[in-house]
Amino acid sequence: MIDESDEGKTVVDPSGETVGIVVDVDNTIAHVEPDPGLTDRIATELGWGDSDEETYHLESDAVDTITDDEIRLERHH
């Protein structure tokens, strides 16, 4: 489960590509600032369409594993 201790962690996709960094956690929702190199395809796969904010929401059910350094996303089927 995502919590405040995850702030500052790198968010990676299932293949290990960096997609962003956790800048804030509100309850169990991480606010992720996307990597400037994040492609539209990856953003679409994550359900991160256009946003009015600079960050995107990442809920715990999209997370595969959380380590000391990163949050790895689940593979979409």
C-alpha positions as a printed Julia matrix, in Angstrom:
77×3 Matrix{Float64}:
  0.0    0.0     0.0
  1.26   3.45   -0.89
  1.96   5.78    2.04
  3.89   8.97    2.85
  7.17   7.06    3.12
  6.98   6.55   -0.66
  7.41  10.27   -1.43
 10.5   10.81   -3.57
 10.55   7.28   -4.97
 10.96   6.63   -8.67
  7.96   5.07  -10.44
  8.88   2.49  -13.07
  6.85   0.48  -15.56
  6.96  -3.34  -15.59
 10.03  -3.31  -17.86
 11.96  -0.98  -15.52
 11.57   2.23  -17.53
 11.22   5.32  -15.34
  7.83   6.98  -15.78
  8.01   9.56  -12.99
  8.63  10.37   -9.35
  6.27  10.46   -6.37
  6.03  14.07   -5.23
  3.21  13.71   -2.7
  0.97  11.07   -1.13
 -2.61  11.77   -0.08
 -4.06   8.82    1.83
 -3.2    5.88   -0.46
 -2.96   7.87   -3.7
  0.48   8.92   -4.94
  0.82  12.11   -6.94
  3.38  11.35   -9.65
  5.26  13.96  -11.62
  5.85  12.34  -15.01
  9.33  11.93  -16.41
  9.81  14.59  -19.1
 10.68  11.77  -21.52
  7.43   9.89  -20.83
  5.78   9.02  -24.11
  2.1    9.51  -24.79
  1.75   5.76  -25.34
  2.96   4.93  -21.83
  0.82   7.69  -20.33
 -2.21   6.27  -22.12
 -1.45   2.72  -20.9
 -1.35   4.04  -17.34
 -4.64   5.87  -17.8
 -2.86   9.2   -17.5
 -4.71  11.22  -20.09
 -4.58  14.98  -20.16
 -4.48  16.47  -16.7
 -5.04  20.01  -15.52
 -2.33  19.51  -12.94
  1.38  18.86  -13.2
  1.0   15.47  -11.51
 -1.02  12.31  -12.08
 -2.72  10.04   -9.54
 -1.38   6.56   -8.91
 -3.55   4.27   -6.81
 -2.31   1.23   -4.92
 -4.13  -1.24   -7.19
 -1.83  -0.26  -10.1
  1.29  -1.15   -8.1
  3.09  -4.48   -8.38
  5.88  -3.96   -5.82
  7.32  -1.22   -3.64
 11.0   -1.27   -2.68
 13.17   1.16   -0.75
 13.93   3.03   -3.98
 11.07   2.54   -6.42
  7.45   1.72   -7.11
  7.04  -0.84   -9.92
  3.73  -0.8   -11.78
  1.72  -3.9   -12.64
  1.82  -5.21  -16.18
 -1.4   -4.43  -18.09
 -2.98  -7.44  -19.79
